[in-house]
């Protein structure tokens, strides 16, 4: 019976997935796993009535865009008070002792993982909902994206004793290996790098495309369990002061200090049996010295972990004692976070090399003796530009300090001058392009040096093509940096317009085994002709024109022909465009090679003007206004409001300043933003007022 076969395959694949991603103990080969997965995919395709969103086949995600719904937390997701030294930890320990009036207690010490907080709801052992922390009261429903994370069980271990319905909370993370791979790919495409794994995990989980989430290799650790059967939806976070969370353990675990009590430690041990990934870096502490020893051990050992951490979390073990201690307005009295200091290492600078980007920007890179820093071995660090090198007074052979403050990308932050030997040679910034030998230029107001040989410098040629195909530009998914390099080396492409002349025979080199992938590439290139004009302006790679500026230029001039004919003064009328960008746009379109490329793109069918639909919806009602969005909204999502602002000629900005025109404020506007707006006299506009404003 096909139903039994499908259900059996699902159960087996769930178990193998758990063995591999949670236990790190696979019992079958990758090939055997893939064969079982293919068999299940075929059966499900033949029997669509057996569709199940929790099937192992759904882990790959979907490329359909999704809008995140706001969901109220049944229990508020509060933050923890922070501490930074042993004395603060001792003070916390004493407060707990005083609050419990001398009663014996234990502390559970756990790693504080540096990721994105998540709340997972399970009903009858099946994942039904995943919600981000948000503002602590409401969060985004990211269930479709979370289903792609292989260490999060879609179906719990059968017969393991889990309750009918419960909520479990934890942290979604991007492991160091996934983070470095992702940033390497973005670096090749000259996209902005993620500052740290936390930002990368957050940005990934908020992706509108769950297939992108599936590709990026997120992980998760769960650390807090609560019963969700009878909870009431709180109206504000402060209601947690009175709330008695109905916590539970199917098999209560007692310890000597809390005899008969249900314990946090025991709950997590139970959750581990159900199939959840619970950190092995967790210890039951019976005294203050146990806590201090745990902190000191992990202050060093955390460097060897596969994921980023930024501290230790300390929690009273007994749930009865937790309830007795209660909450302050913002955080529980029974828990606290200890934050590690920024990591720094000292190592030898051996060489400074130079990379050429797609825009011709020259980036100096420090090549050093390998040193372990925040979970990875660091051998290279960006020096950014000539000014940084001069400020550091770098010499080859120097002992340099490298830092990952907040687990960020490594940077050289100083030099140990006392260790400098007499024969160390000062680092001098290069004067010619390391790739093509062209003399470098430095534009007024720019920190970087550039190679001006746009059409003859190989890294710039390939870089512009890689930028053109990137996700935020033309989004040609079947191509990547390696493909571009292959096509370039084979003489198939020399600029972005050549992509549209490629044939299946050329790409496959008449090899039948490569015909399917070649056809996929050609189809993806053709599909890019549907990409809207705003992204085309960004994709063609005008120097200094980023994604936002490209959008503003497209909406101002509305066609490539009008943009190409724009005068310097007309360009300056666009918000954010100064002399440097205006000169760059004019330089781009006066270049005969670039004009020929644009003509060829137009002939291939690439969008060269705003669509009629876009033109009809555009107004100038918000022209010249800089608008900050803050809070939770009822009628539209934040992204929809951003689009409305741009559609009506306004500009979205991220922070409040004296130049801010007004703040579009929803419910639960951040108190810091509210205070700053009031201090600067910036107007606060409600949803209703804003919608009336643009009618």
N, C-alpha and C positions, 0 to 999 in steps of 0.2 A: 504494500500500500504506500503510495507516494507521500502521504501525510506523515506516516510513521518514519519513513526514510528522511524526510526533511527535518522533522523534530529531533531525530537521533543525531543527524549531522550537526545541527545547531548546538545541541548539548555538548557534543564532542569538541567542536571548534571553540565554544566558550571555555571549556576546560583547558584546552591547549593554549588558548590565548592567556588564561590566568597563569598557567605554568611558565609561559615565556616572559610576560610583561610584569607580573607581580612577584612570582617566586624565583624568577631567573633560573628555572630548572626545566628546560624543554625536554620532552620525551620522544618527540618525532622530529624529523628533518624539516627544513624549510620547504623542500620540494614536496614532501608528503602533505604538509599543511596546505600548500598552494593547490595540490590536486584535490583535496577534500573541499577547499573553498570553491574551486571551479565547478565541482560536481554539484554543490549546493546552489551556486549561481544559476546553473543550467536548469535544475529542478524548479527553482523559484520563478524563473522566466517562463517555464512551461505551465506553471500553476500560479497565476497572479492572485488567486483567491487566498493563497498562503502568505501574502505580504505581512511582514512584521517589522516595525521600525527598530526593534531591538535585535534583529537578526545579525549575525556576524558579517554578513555581506554588506550591511549598511554602514560599516565603519569608514568607507571611502568618502562619504559625504556626497553632497550634491553641488553642482555648479549653478543652481538657481539662486538668485538673490533672495534674501529674507529680511524682514523687518522685525526687530526685537520688540516684543511686547513687555511692558512694565508689569511686574508681579510684586504684590505685597508679601513680605516675609511673615510667616505665621509666628515666628519669634524674631525679635530684632537681632541683627548681626552687629554687635557692639565692637568697638575697638578696645585695645588693651593699653593701660598706662605703661610708659616706657621708663627704663632705668639704664644707666650707663656705667655703673661702677659697683664694686662689691658692697660698699656701705649702703647704697640704695637697696640692694638685695637683702642685706641684713635688716634694714628698717622694715621692708615688706614682711619678712619672716616674723619680726616682732609684732607687727600690726595683726597678723593672722593669729599669733599666739594670744595676744591680748583679746582679740575678738572672740576667740574660742574659750576664753577664761581659763587658760592653762590646760585644757583638754589635749591629749595626745593627737597629733595629726601627721600626715605624710604629704610630701610634695612630689608631683610628677613633673620631671624635667624633660622637655621635648625640644627638638630643633625648631627654630623659627624659619620656615622656608620662605624664600623671597619670590612670591608669585602672586596669583590673583585668587582671592577668596571665592569659594563656591559653595552653594548649598544644593544637595542632591536629595530628591524625594523618591522613595521606593514604596511600591504597593504590591503585595504578594510576590516580593522578590524581584520585581521588574522596575528598571529605571523609568520614571514617569515625568520627571521635571528636573531641570538644572537651572539655577538662578544665581546671578552674580551678586556680590554684596551691595553694589549701588551706593545709596546714601545710608545704608543700614536698616531703613524701613522698607524701601522698594529696591528691586534690582531688575536686570534684564533677563528674560527667558532665553537661554542659550542652549536649550536641550539638543537641538539638531547638531550643533557644533561639538558639544560634550560627548555625544554618542560616537564620535570619531576617535576619541582618546582611548587607546587600547588598554591602559591600566585601570580604567573605570569599568567595573562590571555592568553589563547590560542585564544580565540574569544572574542572581546570586546562586551560590552552591546549594544544590538540592539537599534537603534533609539536615541543614546546618542550624536550624532553630531560629531563624530570623522572625521578627514580629510581622503582623499583617501590614502595618504602615509605619514608616519612621523617616526621619530626616537625618542625614549625616553631612557634616561640613568638613572642608579641607582646603587645600591649596592646589591650584593648577599651575604647573611650572613648565619652563622650557629648559631641558637639560643642556649642559655646556656644549655637548657635541652638536646638538640641534641648533643651538644659538650661533655657534661659530660657522656652521655650514650655511645657515640662513644669511648671516652678515657677509660671508664670503660671496654668496650669490648676489646680494644687493650691491656689494662693492664693485663687482664686475659690471653690473648694470648702471653703476654710478647713482644708485638710489640712496637716500639718507639711511645711515646705519642705525640699528636699534642701540640705545645707550646701554641696556643691560637686559638680562633674561626676563626680568619682571615686565618691562615695557614690551618686550617681544611677545611674551605669553599673553599679556593683556590685549595688545593689538591683534594678535592672531585669533583669540577667542571672540573678539568683537567683529571679526571678518563677516561680511555678508555672504560669503561663499564657503560653505562647509567643506568643500573639496580642498580648498586652500588650507584649512585647519588640519585636515587629515594628513596632508603632505609634510607638515612642519614638525611632527614628532613631539607633541606635548605629553607631559606626564602628570601624575597627580598623587598626592599623599592626603589621606583622610585623618582627622584628629579630634573630632567631636561628634558625639552621638546623642540624639534626643528623640523622644517619642512625639509624633506629630498627630496622633489620632484625635485628641480632644482640644487642641490648641485653638485659641481665638486670635484673630488677626489684630495686632496692636495698632493703635492709631499713631503713636509716636514712639521714638526710641526710649523716652523717659519712662514709659510704662513698664520697662524691664525692672524698675526699682521695686515694684510690687509683685511682678510676675513670679510665680513659683513654677519653674519649668518641670514638666512631668518627665523626668529622666528615668531610665529603666535599665535593667539587665535581665535578659531571659534566664541566665543562670548567674545570680548574684555572686560576686567574688568578694570575699572578706579577707582582710589583712590584719596582722596583730594590732596595729595602731587604731584600726577602725573596725573592730570586731562586729560582724553582722551587717555592716554598711555596704550598700552598692557603691562601687568605686569607678572613677574615670578610667583608671588603668585596666580594670577588669572588663569594662565595656569595650575598650579598644581591642583587647585580646579576643573577645567574642566577635567583633566586627572582622577581625582577621580571618576567623574561621568561615565567615560568610562569603569571603572572596575579596575583601577590600585590601588595598595596599596601605599598610600602616607602617610608619617609620620604625626601623630597628634601632634608631638612635633615641631611645626613650628609657628613662631610668626612674625607679622608685626611690626617693630620697627620704631618709628617716631623721635627718638632722641638717642644720645649716651647713656644716662642713661638707656633707654629701653634695649639696647644691653647688657650693664653690668649686669642689673638685670636678664636677660635671662641666661647669662653665670653662674652667681652665683647660680641661682635656679637649673640648670641642673648639676652643679658640684657635688651636693649632690643627687638630685633626680634620676640621671642616674643609680645609684646603683640598682634601682627597675625595670629597664627596662629588657625585656626578651632577649635582644641582646646586644652585646658588642658595646660600643661607645668609641671614643678616643678624642672627641672634639666637637666644634661647627663650622658650616660654615656660613659665613656672605656674602650676595649677595645684590647688588643694585637691587631694585625691578623693576624699569622701564627698559624695553628692549631698549627703545630709548636711555636712559642714559647709559646703558651698552655699546651700540655701540659707543657712543660718547667717553667714557672713554678708550675703546679699550684694547689692550694686550701688555704685555712686551714680550720678546723672549720666556719665559717659562710659563707664567701664565696670567690670566686676571687681569686688574687693578680694576675691579669692584667686586672682590670676594677675600676672605681670609679665612684661617682656623685657628681657635684658638684651641690649643692642651691642654688637661687636663694633670695634673701631675699624676705620678704613684700613685695608691692607696695603702695605708698602714693602718693596724689596729693593735691594741694591745689587746691581750687576754691571758687567763691563760692556761699554759701547765699542763694537768692533768696526762698524762701517755705517755710512749713511748712503742709501740708494734713493733713486728718484723714480716715481711712477707718473705716467702721462695718462690723464683722464680723457673722456670723450670730448670735453670742451677745450682740451689743451692745457688744463690746469696741471701744474707740476706739484706733486706731493712728496716731500722728503720723508723717508722712513728710517727709523733707527733699527739697526740689526745688532742684537745683543747676545751675550752668553745666555743660554736658556735658564729661566728661573721660574719656580712654581709660585703662582699668585691666584688666589681666589678660585681654586679648583682646576686651573689650566696651566699648562707650561707656556710661558710667554717668551717669545724670541724676537718679536717685532712690535714696534709701537710707532704711531704716526707722530711726526714732528710738526705737522700742519703747514708751516711756511717759513720763509727766511727770517721773519721777525722773531719767531719763537726760538730759532736756533741762535740768533744774536742775543736774545734776552738770557738764555741759558748759558751763553758763552761756552758752547760745546766744543770739546776736543776729542779726536779719535783716541781711544784708549781710556777715556774717562770712566770712573765708576759713577753710574747714574742711578737716581732713585726712580723707580717705576711704581705707579699707584693704580689701584682699582677702587677709587672712592665709591662706596655704595655698589660695589661689584660692577663698575662700568668698564668700558673698553680701555685697555692699558694706555697710559700716557706717561711720558717722561716729565717729572715734576721738579727735578733738581739735580745738582751735581755735587759729589763729595770732592771739593777742590783739594782738600788735604791729601787725598790719595793720588792726585794728578802727578805723573812723572814728568821730568824735564823734557823728554823727547815727544810728548803728546802734541799732535798737530791740530791747530784750530780747524773747525769745519767751515768751509767756504761754500756758499750756495752756488750751484752750477750756472753757467751763462748761456749754454746752448742745450737744445732738446736732446735727451739721451737716446731717443729713437731715430730722429731724422737729421739732427745736427743744426737745425734752424736756430738762430739767435732768439733768446727768450725776450718777452716784453712784460711790463708790469703796468697795468692801467691805473689811472689816477683814482685813488680811493679804494683800491683793491689790495688785499694782503697777499694774494697768490701771484706767482709768475705764470705766464702762459706761453705755449708754443703756437705761433700764429699760422702755422702751415696746416690749415684746416683740411685741405683736399689731398695732401700728400703724406701725412704722418699716419702710419698704420694703426697705432692704438686709438687715434681719434676717429679714423674711418670705421674701425670695428666697434668702437665705443658708441658712435652715433647710431649704428645699426642696432646694437644691443639696447640702447635707450629707446629707439623707435619701436621695438618689438615688446618692450617691458609692459607689465600689467597695467600701470597707470597711464601708459601712452596708448599704443595700438593693441596691446593685449593679445599678441600672437602666441598662443600657449604652446604650440608644437615646436617652437624654436627656442634656443637658449644660447648662452655665450659659447658653449662648445660647438654648437651647430653653426653659429655665425663664423667662428674661426675656421671650421672645416670648409664652409662654402667660400670663404675669402681665400684660403690657401689654394683651393682648387680653381680659383679664378672665376667662380660663378657670380659673385657679387662684388661691386666696388662702391656702391652707395645704396641708400634705402630704396630708391626706385627700382633697382635691379631685382629686388625681391619679387615684384609683380610680373617679371618676365620668366621666372623659374618654371621649369616643367618637371613632371614626374620622372621622365627619362634622364634629365640632367642630374637631379638630386640622387636618384638611385644608381646612376651610372650604368643604366640598363641591367641592373642586377635584380632578378625577380624577387629575391629574398628581402630586398629593401623597398619594394614597390608600395607596400601598404603604408609604411611610415612616410614615404615620399608623398603619397597621395594625401595623407593627413596634413602634412606641412603645407602643401599647395592649397588645400581647402581652407586651412586656418588663415593663410595669407589673404585669400579672397574674402573671407568673412570680415577681415579688418576694414574693408571698405564701408562697413556699416558703422564704424566708430564715429561719434559726433565730432563736429568741427573743432570744438574747444580743445579736445584731446589731441587732435591733429596738430594744432598750433604748438602744443607742448612737445609732441612727438618729433617734429622736424628738427629740434635741437638748436634753437637760436640761443647763442651764448647769453647767460644771465637771465633767461626767461624760464622761470620755474612753473610749476603746475598752476599756482594761483594767478601769477601774472599772465600766463597764457589764457586763462579763462577770462580775465578782465579785458585783455586785448581782443579776444574773439567776440565778446559781447559788445565792445565799443565799435569795432569796425565791421563785424558781421560776415565778412568774406575775406578770403586770402588775397584777392585782387585789391580790395580796399586797404588791407593791412600793408601789402607790398608798396602801395602808392602813398602811404601816410607820410606826412612831413614831420620834422623834428618837433615842431610846436604842437601838432595834433597828437603825437605820441605822449608828450608831456601832460596832456589833459587826462590821461588814464591814471587813476589812483595807484600810487606806488611806483610809477615809472619816472625815473630821473634821467639825467643826461647820459649816464653810462648805458642803461638799458635802451634808451632811444637810439643812441649811436649804434649799438649792437644790432638792433632790428634793421636799421637802415643799411648797415654794412652787409648783413645777411642777404638782403634782397637786391643789393647792387652787384652782388657776386654772380657772374653769368652761369657758373656751374650750379649754384643753388637754384637760380631761376629755372634752369633746364630740368633740374630734379623735380621741382614743384609742378612744372608742366607735365612731366611724365607721370607723376602721382595722380594728377587730375585726369589724365587720359586713362589711367588704370581704374578710375572710379572712386578714388578716395574723396571723402567729403571736403569740399573747399568753401563751404558757407554754412551758416546756421540753417537748420531746417525751418520750414514754414511754421511748424508747430511751436518751435522754440521762439521764433520771431513774434508770433501772436501773443505768447504769454509774457513777454518782457515789458517792463515799465521802468520809469526813472523815479518812482515815488520815494525810493530810499537812496537816491544817488548822492554820493559824498558823505554818507553816514557810515561810521564804524560801530558795529554792534557786537556786544558780548552776550552769549546765551548761558543761562545758569538755572538749575533747578529741574524739576520733573513736570512734564506737561500732560495735558488731558486730551487735546484735540489732534496734535501731530507729534511725531518723534522729533528729537533734536536735529537729526539729519534732514528731515523734511523742512524744519524751520530754517536751517542753513541754506537749503536750496531756494526757499521762498525769498530770503534776504538777497541772495545773489540775483535771482530772477527779477527782482525789483530794483536792481542797481546798487544795493548796499554791499558792505564788506564785513565778513565775519572776522572777528579778532578774538584771541584767546584770553587776554587779560585786560583788566580795567586800568585806564590811565586818564589823564586830563583830556586826551584827544577822543575818548570814547563818547559817542553821541548818546547812547542809552543802553541799558541792560534789559534784554528780554528775559523776564523772570517768571519761572514756574513755581510750583510748590517746593518747599524745602530748599530755597536758595541758600548757597553756602554762606555762613555767617561772616567769614573773612571778606568775601566779595561784597556783601551787603554793607559792611562797615566801611570798606574802601570807597564804594560808590557814594555813600552818604558824606564821607569826608571830602571827596572831590566835587561833590555837587552834581554827580551824574544821575540823570533821570532813570527811574525804575518803571518799566512798561510791562503790564500784564499781558497774558495771552489774548484776552478779549480786545484790549486796547490796540495790540499789534495787528490783529486781524482786521480790525476796523480801519487802522491806518492804511493798510494795503488794499482793503475792500476786496 
